[in-house]
């Protein structure tokens, strides 16, 4: 049995609207960028925001939901794993999202806070066990 943990938890803002496509097999694939920021203390005592950009990919029902819900600037919290892949001699790093939480796409009631919504995907229940379609280029 393999040992180790490959787990990522990110919370940030979408850099652009999510892009939903379908693989030749018909599997829904959604990609979007996510910005995470932290304050970095400078030598003069002031702080500067330092932003990291992450490439996110998700599949199937979670991809369809993300494609319809994630817009530029949306607050997104997700859990997944780091995925490295090589395609035509070039290496890629993506975050394969298993669970995404984002604001619900409904009107906010004045007397109630915006409700959260969550989509999850379990690759262990997928037919091939890894959540990745063979016809995808990564």
C-alpha positions in Angstrom: 0.0 0.0 0.0 1.3 3.4 -0.9 2.2 5.8 1.9 1.9 9.6 1.9 -0.6 12.3 1.7 -1.3 14.6 -1.3 -3.9 17.0 0.0 -4.5 20.7 -0.8 -6.9 23.1 0.8 -7.2 26.5 -0.9 -9.4 29.6 -0.4 -9.3 32.6 -2.6 -10.9 34.4 -5.6 -11.4 33.2 -9.2 -9.2 35.0 -11.7 -11.7 34.6 -14.5 -15.0 32.9 -15.3 -14.6 29.1 -15.1 -14.3 27.3 -18.5 -16.5 24.2 -18.9 -15.6 21.8 -21.8 -16.3 18.2 -22.5 -13.8 15.5 -23.4 -14.3 13.2 -26.4 -15.7 10.7 -23.9 -18.4 13.1 -22.8 -16.8 13.8 -19.4 -17.3 17.4 -18.2 -14.1 19.2 -17.5 -13.9 22.6 -15.8 -10.8 24.8 -15.5 -10.3 28.0 -13.7 -7.5 30.0 -12.0 -7.6 30.8 -8.3 -5.7 33.6 -6.6 -4.6 33.2 -2.9 -2.9 36.1 -1.1 -1.0 36.6 2.1 0.5 39.7 3.7 4.3 39.8 3.7 6.1 42.1 6.1 8.7 44.3 4.5 11.9 45.5 6.1 10.4 48.9 6.8 7.6 47.3 8.9 4.9 47.8 6.3 3.0 44.9 4.7 2.5 44.0 1.0 0.1 41.4 -0.4 1.8 38.5 -2.1 -0.5 36.6 -4.5 -0.1 33.1 -5.8 -2.0 31.8 -8.8 -3.2 28.2 -9.0 -4.6 26.3 -12.0 -7.7 24.3 -10.9 -9.3 21.4 -12.8 -12.3 19.3 -11.9 -14.5 16.7 -13.6 -18.0 15.4 -14.0 -20.9 16.8 -11.9 -18.6 19.1 -9.9 -17.2 20.5 -13.2 -20.7 21.3 -14.5 -21.6 23.0 -11.2 -18.3 24.9 -11.1 -18.7 26.0 -14.7 -22.1 27.4 -14.0 -21.3 29.0 -10.7 -17.7 30.4 -10.7 -17.3 33.8 -12.1 -14.4 36.2 -12.0 -13.9 37.4 -8.5 -16.0 34.6 -6.9 -14.9 33.5 -3.5 -13.9 29.8 -3.8 -12.8 27.3 -1.2 -11.7 23.9 -2.4 -10.1 20.7 -1.4 -8.1 18.5 -3.8 -4.7 17.2 -4.6 -1.7 18.4 -6.6 -1.4 16.7 -9.9 1.8 16.8 -12.1 1.6 15.7 -15.7 3.5 15.8 -18.9 2.1 16.5 -22.4 4.2 16.9 -25.5 7.4 17.3 -23.5 6.0 20.1 -21.2 5.3 19.6 -17.5 2.0 21.0 -16.0 0.9 21.5 -12.4 -2.8 21.5 -11.6 -4.9 21.2 -8.5 -7.4 18.4 -9.0 -10.4 19.6 -7.0 -12.6 17.0 -5.2 -14.7 19.5 -3.2 -15.6 23.1 -4.0 -17.5 25.5 -1.9 -18.6 28.8 -3.2 -21.5 31.3 -2.7 -24.8 30.0 -3.9 -26.0 31.5 -7.2 -29.2 33.0 -5.8 -30.3 36.5 -4.8 -29.2 37.4 -1.3 -32.0 38.2 1.1 -31.5 41.5 3.0 -32.0 39.9 6.4 -30.1 36.7 5.7 -26.4 36.2 4.9 -25.4 34.7 1.6 -25.8 30.9 1.8 -22.9 28.7 0.9 -23.1 25.7 -1.5 -20.7 22.8 -1.9 -20.1 20.2 -4.6 -18.0 17.1 -4.0 -16.4 14.4 -6.1 -14.9 11.2 -4.9 -12.4 9.7 -7.3 -12.4 6.4 -5.4 -16.0 5.8 -6.7 -15.0 6.6 -10.3 -14.8 3.7 -12.8 -11.0 4.0 -13.3 -10.4 5.1 -9.8 -8.3 8.3 -10.6 -11.0 10.7 -11.8 -9.0 11.4 -15.0 -10.2 10.6 -18.4 -7.6 8.9 -20.7 -8.4 11.3 -23.6 -7.3 14.4 -21.6 -3.9 16.0 -22.5 -2.5 15.9 -19.0 
